[in-house]
């Protein structure tokens, strides 16, 4: 149970108008397991205190919530959900919900805007990579996947287009895959996870492997284990890493420009790498599919207990969320 659960108690589903004089509506969509209902209750209270022109409704992703949807549609509305909908269907309004953008498209858009990303290309059995230009190691991953699934590090010299990497019945044969330059973040592989809403940082952590990378043989064959920490799920691998609060200005300053490149996505879970040799930052992924709200997701709660951290505390997270939603509702409710 989060701090806000203790403050605001069990779920309440209010559909009766509470601010008749409001001119806009904000609909927050709850999905159990992905976000604590108490987060949304707290956000609702903060918005009502700070923006009397906005009335806030809470809907359930697994229910049509027809009365709530009908009442919310009586005024210009904005709908926000950090996780995907199931049965709830808004009756109008500007809707911000998770979307899927492939890793190749992410890299293309970021690079075009001048944001550093590891070089990323489409990969299949015919792809040939030159170690002299690409480097000795290459990350191979699905174009669309989450939680670090099917991510592997290979010796670049093995990616020569002469044979498939996987057996004939392996599901990766039928998936769109990408090859990405390996960014060496040091002996203890690390990444930054920056959760942002409309470009505003909500929390930011450095997540570093507890164990050092094992020594590996450049002359061997097959995928290399122990080097994929920076691509693995930040929550699923909580027991193998150490999280520390990050206030590095160069990391935090990436949130606004990246958000402007993906205006259709509200919440972004930015994975950011710092190259050990140069200190240069690279955006690895933007994680906009709805699995990154680890303030109060069930995985996020587990990680915070294991790591003895409080993701609400760094920037007063729910206050930041409330202010961001007030601004967006006033600007874009329709």
C-alpha positions as CSV (number, residue, x, y, z in Angstrom):
1,X,0.0,0.0,0.0
2,X,1.4,3.4,-1.0
3,X,1.5,6.5,1.2
4,X,-1.4,7.8,-0.8
5,X,-3.4,4.6,-0.3
6,X,-3.1,5.2,3.5
7,X,-4.1,8.9,3.0
8,X,-7.1,8.4,0.8
9,X,-8.4,5.0,1.6
10,X,-10.2,2.5,-0.7
11,X,-11.5,3.2,-4.2
12,X,-14.4,5.5,-4.7
13,X,-16.3,5.9,-8.0
14,X,-18.0,9.3,-8.0
15,X,-20.1,10.1,-10.9
16,X,-22.3,12.9,-9.5
17,X,-21.2,16.4,-10.5
18,X,-19.0,17.9,-7.7
19,X,-18.1,21.2,-9.4
20,X,-21.1,22.4,-11.4
21,X,-19.3,25.6,-12.3
22,X,-16.4,23.9,-14.0
23,X,-15.9,24.5,-17.7
24,X,-13.7,21.5,-18.6
25,X,-13.5,17.8,-17.5
26,X,-10.6,15.6,-16.9
27,X,-11.1,11.8,-17.0
28,X,-8.5,9.6,-15.3
29,X,-8.7,5.9,-16.2
30,X,-7.8,3.3,-13.6
31,X,-6.3,-0.1,-14.4
32,X,-5.6,-2.3,-11.3
33,X,-2.1,-3.5,-11.2
34,X,-0.8,-0.7,-13.4
35,X,-1.6,2.2,-11.2
36,X,-3.0,2.5,-7.6
37,X,-6.5,4.0,-7.4
38,X,-5.2,6.1,-4.5
39,X,-2.8,7.9,-7.0
40,X,-5.8,8.9,-9.1
41,X,-7.8,10.0,-6.0
42,X,-4.9,12.2,-4.9
43,X,-4.5,13.7,-8.3
44,X,-8.3,14.4,-8.4
45,X,-8.1,16.2,-5.1
46,X,-5.1,18.3,-6.2
47,X,-6.7,19.3,-9.4
48,X,-9.9,20.3,-7.7
49,X,-7.9,22.4,-5.2
50,X,-5.7,24.1,-7.9
51,X,-8.1,24.3,-10.8
52,X,-11.7,25.0,-10.0
53,X,-12.5,25.2,-13.7
54,X,-11.8,21.5,-14.1
55,X,-13.9,18.6,-12.8
56,X,-12.2,15.3,-12.5
57,X,-13.8,11.9,-13.1
58,X,-12.3,8.5,-12.4
59,X,-13.2,5.6,-14.8
60,X,-12.3,1.9,-14.7
61,X,-10.5,0.5,-17.7
62,X,-12.4,-2.8,-17.3
63,X,-15.9,-1.3,-17.2
64,X,-17.9,0.8,-19.8
65,X,-18.5,3.3,-17.0
66,X,-21.3,4.6,-19.2
67,X,-22.6,7.2,-16.6
68,X,-19.2,8.6,-16.0
69,X,-18.5,8.7,-19.8
70,X,-21.8,10.5,-20.4
71,X,-21.3,13.1,-17.7
72,X,-17.7,13.7,-18.7
73,X,-18.8,14.4,-22.3
74,X,-21.0,17.3,-21.3
75,X,-18.1,19.6,-21.3
76,X,-14.8,19.8,-23.3
77,X,-12.8,16.9,-21.9
78,X,-9.3,15.4,-21.7
79,X,-8.9,11.7,-21.0
80,X,-5.7,10.3,-19.5
81,X,-4.7,6.7,-18.8
82,X,-1.2,5.5,-18.0
83,X,-2.2,2.0,-19.0
84,X,-4.3,0.6,-21.9
85,X,-8.1,0.6,-21.8
86,X,-10.1,-2.6,-21.7
87,X,-13.8,-1.8,-21.8
88,X,-14.0,1.9,-21.1
89,X,-14.9,3.9,-24.1
90,X,-14.7,7.8,-23.8
91,X,-17.6,9.6,-25.4
92,X,-15.4,12.3,-27.0
93,X,-12.6,14.5,-25.7
94,X,-8.9,14.6,-26.3
95,X,-7.5,11.1,-25.4
96,X,-4.1,10.3,-24.2
97,X,-3.5,6.6,-23.8
98,X,-0.5,4.3,-24.3
99,X,0.6,3.7,-27.9
100,X,3.0,1.4,-29.6
101,X,5.9,2.9,-31.6
102,X,8.5,0.4,-32.9
103,X,12.1,0.8,-31.8
104,X,13.2,1.5,-35.4
105,X,10.7,4.4,-35.7
106,X,11.7,5.7,-32.2
107,X,15.4,5.8,-33.3
108,X,14.5,7.4,-36.6
109,X,12.5,10.2,-35.0
110,X,15.0,10.9,-32.2
111,X,18.0,10.9,-34.6
112,X,16.2,13.3,-37.0
113,X,15.6,15.7,-34.1
114,X,19.3,15.6,-33.1
115,X,18.9,13.4,-30.0
116,X,21.7,10.9,-29.6
117,X,20.5,7.2,-30.0
118,X,22.5,4.0,-30.5
119,X,22.6,3.5,-34.3
120,X,19.6,1.2,-35.0
121,X,18.8,-0.7,-38.2
122,X,16.3,-3.4,-39.3
123,X,17.8,-6.8,-38.9
124,X,17.2,-10.1,-40.7
125,X,19.2,-13.2,-41.7
126,X,20.6,-11.2,-44.7
127,X,22.0,-8.3,-42.6
128,X,25.8,-7.9,-42.8
129,X,27.5,-5.7,-40.2
130,X,31.1,-4.6,-40.3
131,X,32.8,-4.8,-36.9
132,X,35.3,-2.1,-38.0
133,X,32.5,0.4,-38.3
134,X,29.8,-1.0,-36.0
135,X,32.0,-2.1,-33.1
136,X,32.7,-5.6,-31.7
137,X,29.3,-6.1,-30.1
138,X,25.7,-5.7,-31.3
139,X,22.4,-5.8,-29.5
140,X,19.7,-7.7,-31.4
141,X,16.1,-7.2,-30.2
142,X,12.5,-7.3,-31.4
143,X,11.3,-4.1,-33.0
144,X,8.2,-4.3,-30.7
145,X,8.6,-5.9,-27.3
146,X,8.8,-5.0,-23.6
147,X,10.6,-6.0,-20.4
148,X,13.8,-6.8,-22.2
149,X,12.2,-9.9,-23.8
150,X,14.3,-11.6,-26.5
151,X,17.1,-9.0,-26.2
152,X,20.5,-10.5,-26.9
153,X,24.1,-9.2,-27.3
154,X,26.1,-10.8,-30.2
155,X,29.6,-10.5,-31.5
156,X,29.3,-8.3,-34.5
157,X,31.5,-10.6,-36.6
158,X,28.8,-13.3,-36.3
159,X,26.2,-11.1,-38.0
160,X,27.4,-11.7,-41.5
161,X,24.2,-12.7,-43.3
162,X,25.3,-16.3,-43.9
163,X,23.0,-18.1,-41.6
164,X,19.9,-17.4,-39.3
165,X,20.8,-16.7,-35.7
166,X,17.9,-18.9,-34.4
167,X,16.6,-22.4,-35.0
168,X,13.9,-22.9,-37.6
169,X,11.0,-23.1,-35.1
170,X,12.2,-20.1,-33.0
171,X,9.5,-17.4,-32.8
172,X,12.1,-14.7,-33.5
173,X,12.3,-15.9,-37.1
174,X,8.9,-14.4,-37.7
175,X,9.4,-11.2,-35.8
176,X,10.6,-7.8,-37.1
177,X,14.0,-7.4,-35.4
178,X,16.5,-4.6,-35.1
179,X,20.2,-4.4,-34.6
180,X,21.6,-1.7,-32.3
181,X,25.1,-0.6,-31.6
182,X,26.2,-1.7,-28.1
183,X,26.9,1.2,-25.7
184,X,29.4,0.3,-23.1
185,X,28.2,1.8,-19.8
186,X,31.0,0.4,-17.7
187,X,32.0,-2.7,-15.7
188,X,28.6,-2.6,-13.8
189,X,26.1,-2.1,-16.7
190,X,23.8,0.7,-15.9
191,X,21.0,2.8,-17.3
192,X,18.8,5.8,-16.2
193,X,15.1,5.3,-16.0
194,X,13.3,8.7,-16.3
195,X,9.5,8.6,-16.0
196,X,8.0,11.8,-17.5
197,X,4.5,13.1,-18.2
198,X,4.2,15.6,-21.0
199,X,8.0,16.2,-20.6
200,X,7.9,16.8,-16.9
201,X,10.1,14.4,-14.8
202,X,8.2,12.4,-12.3
203,X,11.1,10.4,-11.0
204,X,14.6,9.5,-12.2
205,X,16.9,6.7,-11.1
206,X,20.2,5.2,-12.0
207,X,19.8,1.5,-12.1
208,X,23.2,-0.4,-12.0
209,X,24.0,-4.1,-12.0
210,X,25.2,-5.3,-8.6
211,X,27.5,-7.8,-10.2
212,X,30.2,-6.8,-12.7
213,X,29.9,-8.0,-16.3
214,X,31.6,-11.3,-16.7
215,X,34.7,-11.6,-18.8
216,X,33.8,-12.8,-22.3
217,X,35.6,-14.2,-25.3
218,X,35.4,-12.2,-28.5
219,X,36.4,-15.3,-30.4
220,X,33.5,-17.4,-29.1
221,X,30.2,-18.0,-30.7
222,X,26.5,-17.4,-29.9
223,X,24.8,-14.8,-27.8
224,X,26.8,-13.3,-24.9
225,X,25.1,-13.5,-21.5
226,X,25.5,-11.0,-18.7
227,X,25.6,-7.8,-20.8
228,X,21.9,-7.1,-21.3
229,X,21.2,-5.4,-18.0
230,X,20.6,-2.0,-19.7
231,X,17.9,-3.5,-21.9
232,X,16.2,-5.7,-19.3
233,X,13.0,-4.6,-17.5
234,X,13.9,-2.1,-14.8
235,X,11.3,-3.7,-12.5
236,X,11.6,-7.4,-13.3
237,X,15.4,-7.3,-12.6
238,X,15.0,-5.4,-9.3
239,X,16.8,-8.1,-7.3
240,X,20.0,-7.9,-9.4
241,X,20.6,-4.2,-9.5
242,X,21.0,-1.2,-7.2
243,X,18.8,1.9,-7.7
244,X,19.9,5.4,-6.7
245,X,18.0,8.7,-7.1
246,X,19.4,10.6,-10.1
247,X,19.3,14.4,-10.2
248,X,21.8,14.8,-13.0
249,X,20.8,17.9,-15.0
250,X,21.9,16.5,-18.3
251,X,19.7,13.4,-17.8
252,X,16.6,15.3,-16.6
253,X,17.0,17.9,-19.4
254,X,16.3,15.2,-22.0
255,X,12.6,14.8,-21.0
256,X,11.2,18.0,-22.6
257,X,12.8,17.6,-26.1
258,X,12.0,13.9,-26.3
259,X,8.4,14.6,-25.3
260,X,8.1,17.1,-28.1
261,X,9.2,14.5,-30.6
262,X,6.4,12.1,-29.5
263,X,3.5,14.5,-28.8
264,X,1.0,11.7,-29.2
265,X,2.4,9.9,-26.1
266,X,1.7,11.3,-22.6
267,X,3.8,9.1,-20.3
268,X,7.3,8.1,-21.4
269,X,9.6,5.7,-19.5
270,X,12.9,6.9,-20.9
271,X,15.8,4.4,-20.8
272,X,19.0,6.5,-21.0
273,X,22.6,5.2,-21.3
274,X,25.8,7.0,-20.4
275,X,28.8,5.8,-22.4
276,X,31.6,5.0,-19.9
277,X,34.4,6.2,-22.1
278,X,32.9,9.6,-23.2
279,X,30.1,10.4,-20.7
280,X,27.8,10.9,-23.7
281,X,24.1,10.2,-23.1
282,X,22.0,8.1,-25.5
283,X,18.2,7.5,-25.5
284,X,17.8,3.7,-25.7
285,X,14.0,3.5,-25.7
286,X,11.0,5.6,-24.8
287,X,8.6,2.9,-23.4
288,X,5.3,4.5,-24.3
289,X,3.2,1.2,-24.4
290,X,1.7,1.6,-20.9
291,X,4.0,-0.6,-18.8
292,X,6.2,2.1,-17.3
293,X,4.1,3.7,-14.6
294,X,6.2,2.2,-11.8
295,X,5.2,4.7,-9.2
296,X,2.4,2.3,-8.1
297,X,2.3,-0.6,-10.5
298,X,2.6,-3.9,-8.7
299,X,6.1,-4.3,-10.1
300,X,7.0,-0.8,-9.1
301,X,5.8,-1.4,-5.5
302,X,7.9,-4.5,-5.3
303,X,11.0,-2.7,-6.6
304,X,10.6,0.2,-4.2
305,X,10.4,-2.2,-1.2
306,X,13.4,-4.2,-2.4
307,X,15.4,-1.0,-3.1
308,X,14.2,1.0,-0.1
309,X,13.3,3.9,-2.3
310,X,10.3,6.2,-2.6
311,X,9.6,7.4,-6.1
312,X,6.9,9.9,-4.9
313,X,9.5,11.9,-3.0
314,X,12.0,13.1,-5.5
315,X,9.9,15.7,-7.3
316,X,6.6,15.3,-5.3
317,X,5.4,13.1,-8.2
318,X,1.6,13.4,-7.9
319,X,1.8,17.2,-7.6
320,X,3.8,17.2,-10.8
321,X,1.2,15.0,-12.5
322,X,-1.6,17.1,-11.3
323,X,0.0,20.3,-12.6
324,X,0.8,18.7,-16.0
325,X,-2.8,17.5,-16.4
326,X,-4.2,20.9,-15.5
327,X,-2.1,22.5,-18.1
328,X,-3.0,20.0,-20.8
329,X,-6.7,20.0,-19.9
330,X,-6.9,23.8,-20.2
331,X,-5.0,23.7,-23.5
332,X,-6.4,20.7,-25.3
333,X,-9.8,19.6,-23.8
334,X,-12.3,19.2,-26.7
